[in-house]
Amino acid sequence: MSLNNAVAGFSVPSERRSAADAFPTMPLRGREPELSLLRDRLHDLRRGHGGAVLIEGAPGTGKSRLLAEVADLAAAGSLRVRAGAGTQDGHAVPFAPLLDALLSGPAPLVARERLLALSEAEEQRFWLLRELQHELERAASAAPLVILMDDLQWCDAATRSALRTLPTRLSGRPILWVLAIREQHQAGTARAWPAERIVLRPLSTKAVALLAQDILQAVAEPVLLELARKADGRPLLLVELLNGMREEGAILVQDGMAHLTAAEGIPMRFRSSIRQRLDRLSPLARDSIRFAAMLGRDADVDVLAELLRCSPVDLMGPLQEALGADLLTDLDGRLALRNDLVREAVRNSVPAAFKDLIRRQAVDVRLRRGAAAMEVAADLAEVAQPGDHEAVSLLRRAATDLAPTSPAAAAALSGRALELAPSDHPDRPALIAETAVLLWLTGHDDEARATAAGALAGLLEPEGEAQVRLSLARLSSQSSFAEAVRQCRVALALPGLSETTLAHLLTLQALSLVVAGDVEETGRAAEAALLAGGYCGNRAIEATAMAVEATLSFHRTDWRHAFDRQDEAVRLATDAGILHSPWIPGPSWQSFLWSSAGEPLRGLEEIDLALGRARTHGQVAAARMWSLYRVRMLLDAGRLAGARAEAEAALAEGATGNTADVTARYALGRSALYAGDRLGIAQLAADGLRMTGDEAPFVTRAGSWMLALVADCDDDPARALAHATAAVALGPDGATGATPLDAADDVVFVRMALRAGDREAAVRMVCETEARAGRNPGFPFLTAVAEHARGLLDDDAALLSRAAERFAGFPRPIVRASALEDAGRALAATDRRAAVARLKTASELYEQAGALRDAARVRRRLREAGIRRRGRKSGAAHGWDGLTAAELQVVRHVAQGATNRQVAERLFLSPHTVNTHLRHAYTKLDVNSRVELTRLVVEHDG
């Protein structure tokens, strides 16, 4: 083929033609940095400085469009532009693309006849290159020149050599070379070009949305954008996809919105194009691509070779064919289908039954090659058929492995295994139990209970029934302590249970009994559970039983043993790698032990770590549980606004049942008492009355204590003491137990008894607090509580002052304020100055905590002593001074433009908690929108 014929027949490559047709008037999207660099080079060229830029990218990423943009900019700046391109069938004609660029147009840049003659003979090419250099020097001396060359990968070797050589030799001349080439799969290939390098990456999500809007002249709905993202961020492919869908009626534009109207989003013409490309491949290359598409986007050569019954070496040539046909791409040494559109188009050409068969065989191949169950689980879940026992086993194993870090994925796999397992499958009962628990962990409580209860409606063997009831007990462990105990008892009564199932049931029964508050029966159950766990060698069972024993020791007022046993349980769980399992109560009870010992902030640290892990891994039930425990720590620490906000958020997120009652609802009611909020106090009374009817002793006692607090607030001492007496259960050996929720509340009981005139009841409680402190000398908080109780009983100002001093070492501001108030009252008659000092400090502590009702009472005492202090009014404070620290944090993040979810992630809160803080801030600042809030923040913070 002669050069004259080549030049005469030279045409624009299909990619460039399509790009030019597709983007005739549309703006260039997502290439602003690249275009900026090219503008700078054109600016340099006008000042007499040449250069070279290599644009590299996958087919359809917009290389030709960027070249066209450069041509337009150059022409607009009165610069001379010459353009050429390689063609797929043009390799045989030396220098054709370059000469075409330089000889085209009415005013050729070089001497045509001389160059044509030199190009005909191979031995003259050295002189041709010299002649080209000379002619371009001459042309550039007259005026700056822009030379554009597209599709270098299709240019002949002589052209590529010239384009590597000439930009360097002519670097001192005002010539800008802009070259474009497909992405290079061989390391160092692109660096061989003497040019600045622009690599066209896939368009960003924002750029895809803007380009889709340009194409459709409408805003694409989310589902349509999701389909558009399958174009892999390549503009040309996106244009082809959306135009094809619109022409085939798959897109409806209405009221400025573009809607997807067809289930099959890939246009017919695109699928036909892919089929034509496949048909041009050799049989083995074609089969390789089809098999790869069925297996996923990545093409595992070893798996393909085994499925195709050949060696990996046999696939080298066919896979190279597929790379050349732009069906495969090389991603850092890993072969993959070019994009999701290609993969789906290829998959659509294969019958469905054949696809599932191949994918199932591929799973077996991958397993034989050492893949883990988790790695094949997703594919297996899609293609396995009912009755596939191996699939059931593998999916169950994968669900177990995934449960700690991704319970939602684990629940889906376990549920799928349950669908595949026939009714007579030996593992079906255990699978039902596991699926139910996983559903509960991911927040699907109703579905979890229905799954387990549905199994009990059928005929199950005792072992299977016990496993299902064990799961129901676990599901009930937060919502109904009594129901959890009941399910364990029914299961334990079944005959012929395995040792492992028996041990699990005994342990969960002990755990449920201790949270229910049945101390005596817990002792017997814990001993049996510990023996069973040790016999089975199951560390999870042993760790849980130890934690139950620790809590039992706490109730029996042997706190040192409780802490030691709890530490032992945590160590055992840690060594076994099961510390963060939702069934290991170690971390949660450890936090409560610290709070009971006067260190709620230390307990809060434990809870925050666990809460962060639960949210990170999508453990909805665990996160809900930790959020409730966090509420209680905040209440104990005197952070009333935070406790109230997080309690409201937890309840809004669906927290219900026993645990919610004794944490969130109790905290809301107690906060209302401190603040003097009558509506909140009324709700506390209603919740307390309901809780007294619960089956769990602990919940009943908590309800009675809540009613006692309300009656005390209503100035009804007789009724208050009656409820308080019901709240104080009989402990071991008939001894009076402490108040149900907080050792410091023993002082509140003493105060109620004295107000009711029952000194004997007050003395009994004081003796119990002193005995408890005596049995636990390593816990100074208990000593302070005992001194406060005795000082209150005896009206001993010195003892009350000493108690207040001891409380100063603990983050319990309200408890310390109470001791200071009692000390100030006792000192009023004998040492007015000391009394006023203590009352002032008490007032400040109450106000800082948000206990405004208590602060008002102390100010009244100060007025009686002749001291007037201005305090905050009851109810929600207004203005900036009324914002809590947590509310202020949220407000400032929102003013910076963060969404509620973003604020939640930054502050490690739930979105509901952020919403609650924001709602309170709106009320206090008297604003109704984020715009108003932002304006106020800017004005306030300057």
Buried (B, 14 or more C-beta within 10 A) or exposed (E): EEBEEBBEEBEBBEBBEBBEEBBEEBEBBBBEEBBEEBBEBBEBBBEEBBBBBBBBBBBBBBBBBBBBBBBEBBEEBEBBBBBBBBBEEBBEBBBBBBBBBBBBEEEBBBBBEEBBBBBEEEEEBEEBBEBBBEBBBEBBEEEBBBBBBBBBBBBBEBBBBBBBBBBEBBBEBBBBBBBBBBBBEEEEEBEEBBBBEBBBEBBEEEBBBBBBBBBBEBBBBEEBBEBBBBBBBBBBBBBBBBBBBBEBEBBBBEEEEBBBEEEEBBBEEBBEBBBEBBEEBEEBBBBBBBBBBBBBBEBBBEBBBBBBEBEEEBBEEBBEBBBEBBBBBBEEEEBBBBBBBBBBBBBBEBEEEEBBEBBBBBBBBBBEEEBEBBBBBBBBBEBBEEEBBBBBBBBBBBBBBBBBBBBBBBBBBBBBBBEBBEEEBEBBBBBBBBBBBBBBBBBBBEBBBEBBEEBBEEEBEBBBBBBBBBBBBBBBBBBBBBBBBBBBBBBBEBEEBEEBBBBBBBBBBBBBBBBBBBBEBBBEBBBBBBEBBBEBEBBBBBBBBBBBBBBBBBBBBBBEBBBEBBBBBBBBBBEBEBBBBBBBBBBBBBBBBBBBBBBBBBBBBBBBBBBEBBBEBBBBBBBBBBBBBBBBBBBBBBBBBBBBBBBBBBBBBEBBBBBBBBBBBBBBBBBBBBBBBEEBBEBBBBBBBBBBEBBBBBBBBBBBBBBBBBBBBEEBBEBBBBBBBBBBBEBEEEBBBBBBBBBBBBBBBBBBBBBBEBEEBBBBBBBBBBBBBEBBEEBBBBBBBBBBBBBBBEEBBEBBBBBBBBBEEBBBBBBBBBBBBBBBBBBBEEBBEBBBBBBBBBBBBBBBBBBBBBBBBBBEBBEEBEBEBEBBEBEEBBEBEBBBEBBBBBBBBBBEEBEBEBBBBBBEBBBBBBBBBBEBBBEBBEBEEBEEBBEBBEEEEE
